[in-house]
Amino acid sequence: MQERFQGKFRNGTNRRPKWDYTRPCAYCVTICTRDRIYWFGDVRNGIVCLSDVGAIAADE
């Protein structure tokens, strides 16, 4: 992996120290897509409006 990105995109861990990630819990995942296209939907007036792709991701 280091050769592929030549060390440009390697950040330190974002994990919280001493947090038990094996526990059942809700997590927020942020995904940045190519050209920053909103593949999964968008937020309108504070309400999440899922696209068809976003609905599939939510079901999974």
N, C-alpha and C positions, 0 to 999 in steps of 0.2 A: 504494500500500500504506500509506503514511503516513496518508492521509486515513481509510482504513478502520479502522485501529486507533488512530489519534490519537497515535501514538508510544508507546503503553503497553507494547507487547510487543517492542520492538526492543532486542535485546541486542547487545553487541559480538560479534565473531567468536569462535567456539570452536575455530578452526583452530590447530594447533600451528605456531608460527613456524618457517620454514625447512624444514618437512616437505614432501616431494614426494608429493602426493596422486595423482599419475598412476601411481605404482608399484603393481603388484599386491600386495594386502595384505588381511588380515582386519580388519574394522571392527565395532564394536559400535554398534548403533543403539538408542536408547531412545525408545519411543513412549508418550506419555501420551494415553489415549483419553477420550472424553466420559464423565463420571461415574466415571472410573477403573475401568471394567469391564475384566476380564482377558479380552479377546477372543481373544488368541493362546494362552492356556493359563496355567499357573501352575507354581510350583516346590513339589514335595512331597518332604520328606526329602532335599533337596539334588538332586533329579532334576527336569529340565524335562519337564512333561507338556503336550504341545501339544494344543490344541483342533483341530477340523476346520479352522477358519480359520487357526490357527497352522501346521498342516501344509501348507496351500496356500502360505502366506507362505514357509515354509522351503524348499519345492520351487522357488519362484521365485527 
